[in-house]
Amino acid sequence: DQFTVNIRNLGNQMEVYESGYRSDREMTHEQLVVSIADKKLELEKQKLEINNLSKRLEFERSKPNTYANMQSLRRLNVQHTLASNRLNEVAEALRALQVEYHKKYALSFAIIIFVLIGIPLGLMTRSSGIGMAFSVSSIIFLIYYVALTGGEQLADKGIVSPFWSMWLINLIFLIVSIILIIASIYEKKLIDLHQLTWKLSHMKAKKQEIPDEIIH
């Protein structure tokens, strides 16, 4: 129930405080939903502020170039720049939260997709040995990781929507898994390592047929 740790020479240097801060990856579903809603509201407020500042700038530019008018224009330009920078920061934070929101569910759904891919791949590569199965699995995981990481970076930059950045690779893999399942039903082989090795060793003899013991 209780564990005491004695630390020498600590004195009053220790700061005791509680932090409620969580990064987007540590947030729960409810926290992400609330944070996304807050960022959307702040984004709308920033857009409204920029719109008002733009109207005020147009109005000041229509006035004669007096010293007071130039001072007012300079002040409004600074405010407009600060508001625009804040708008970009809020938009970037919103995209990061949306990416993390979709990522939580995309990774969970990926488990089902990997099972759907793994079953037909296991059937189609069983005659080629464990080496082929391991190689194919490693390539699949590498492709998925690169696509997921790349999609996250594109979404953070605003090039791709957060939804498609996380779910597109799942959709592609789902289509591939369906194709592999259909192929396994017809007993198709993905890669026959024995035949591939024999073909590579007999490349010069193009007309020579593969022996039956290699095929079967």
N, C-alpha and C positions, 0 to 999 in steps of 0.2 A: 504493500500500500504506500510505502514511503521510502525514498532513496535519497540519502544525504551525500553531497559531494563537497569536500573541503578543498578550497583553492587558496594557496598561500599568497601573501603579499598582494592581494587583490584590492583591499581597502575599499574606498568609495569610488573606484574607477568604473565599476560596472553600471551600465545604464539599463534599467528595467523598464520596458515598455511593450505594449502590444501593437502589432501592426495588422491592420485589416486589409492591406493592399494585396491584390492577387494579379498576376499577369494574365493575359488572355488565355494562355494554355492551362492555367490553374483554375479558371472559372468554371462553375457548374452551368448547366443549361439555363437555369433561371437567372443567374447573374449575367450571362451573355445576352439574354433577351432584354434585360433591364438596361444594360450598358449600350446595346445597339439602339434602343429606343431613345436613350438620353443623347447619344451622339447624333441621331437623326434630327432631334429637336434643336440641338445646338447648331447643326449644319443649316437648318432653315433660318435660324436667327441670324447667323453670319451672312447668309445670302441676302436677307432683308436689310441688314446693316450696310452691306456693300451697295445694294441698289439705292438706298437713301443717300449714301455718300456720293455716288455717281451723279444723282440728280442735283445735289448741292454743288458739285464741281461744275456741272454744265451751267448752272445758274450764275455762279461766280465768274465763269469765263465770259459770260455775256455782258458783264459790267465793264466800265472803263478801267484801264490799267493804273489804278492808284496804288499808293504804298500799302494802305490798309487792305485793299483787295488782293495784292500780291502775298501779303502775310497770311490772309485767310486761305488762299489757294495752296500755299506751301503747307499749312497745317492740315488741310483736307487731304492733300496728296499723301502725307505721312499716315494719316488715319486710314486712308484707303489701302495703302500698302500693307499696313499692319493687319487690317481686317482680311485682306486677300491671303496673307501668309497664314493667318489663323484658320481660314477656311480650308486651305490645303492640308494643314495639320489635322483638323477634325475629319476631313474626308479620308485621309490616310489611316487614321485610327479606326474609323468606321469600317473601312475595307478589311483591316486586320482582324477586327472582331467578327465580321461576317465570314471571313475565310476560316477562322477557328471554329465558328459555329457549324459550318458545313463539314469541316474536316473531322469533327468528332463523329458525325454520322457516316461520313464517307469511309473512314477507316473501319468502322464497325461493320458496314455492309461489305467491305473488301474481304472480310473473313469468309463470307458465304461465296463470294466470287472465286476466291482461291481454292475453295473446296470443289466448286463446279469445274474449275480448270484442272485441278489436281487429279480428280478421278479419271477422266478420259486420257490425260497424259500418262498416268500410271499404267493404264491398260495398253496404250500405244507404244510405250517405251520399255515394257517389261522384258521383251526379248533382247534388248540392247544392253541390259545390265544396269547396275545402280549408278555407274559413272554418267551415263547419258541422262538418267532421271535427275541426278543432282545438277548437271550442267544446265539442263532446260529449266529447272526450278530456279537456279541462281540467276539466269537471264531474265526470267519473268519478274522476280523480285527487284532486280536492278532497273528494269524498264519502268516498273510501277513506282519505285522510289524517285527516279529521275523525273518522271512525269508529274508526280505529286509535288516535288520540291519546285520544279520549274513553274507549275501552275500557280503555286503559292506566291512565288516572286512576281509573276505576271499580274496576279490579282492585286498584290500590294501596290504595284505601280499604276493600277487602273487600266491596264491593257485588256484584261479579260475579267468578266464578272466573277465574283467570288463563288457563285453556284457552279458555273461550268469549270472553273479552275480545279475544283475538288471532285466533281462528279463525272467529268468527261472521260477520264481514264477508267473509271468504274464501268461506264457504259460501253466503252470499247472492249474491255476485258470480258464483260458479260456477253457481248456478241461473239467474241472469240470462243468463250466457253461453250456457247450453244453450238457453234460450228464443230468444235472438237467432240462434243457429246454425240452429234449426228454422225461424225466420222468414225467414232469408236463403235457405234451401233453396227456399222457396216464393216467393222474389223479392219479399219485402215491403220497403217503404221505411220507414225510421225517421221521417224528416222530409224532405219535399220542399221545399227552400227557395224554389224558384220558385213553386210553388203557394201556399205560405204567404204570400209577398210579394204575389201577385196577390189573394188573398183579403182581406188587410189593406187593400189599396188599393181594393177594391170591396165594402167591408162594407155600404154602403147598398143596393147592388143585390143583395139576397139571392137572388133567383130567377135571376139571370144565371149561366149555366153557364161552367165554366172552358174556355177555348179549347183546341183539340187541340194547338197548338204549345207551350202551357204544360205540358200533361200529358206530352207526348212530347218 
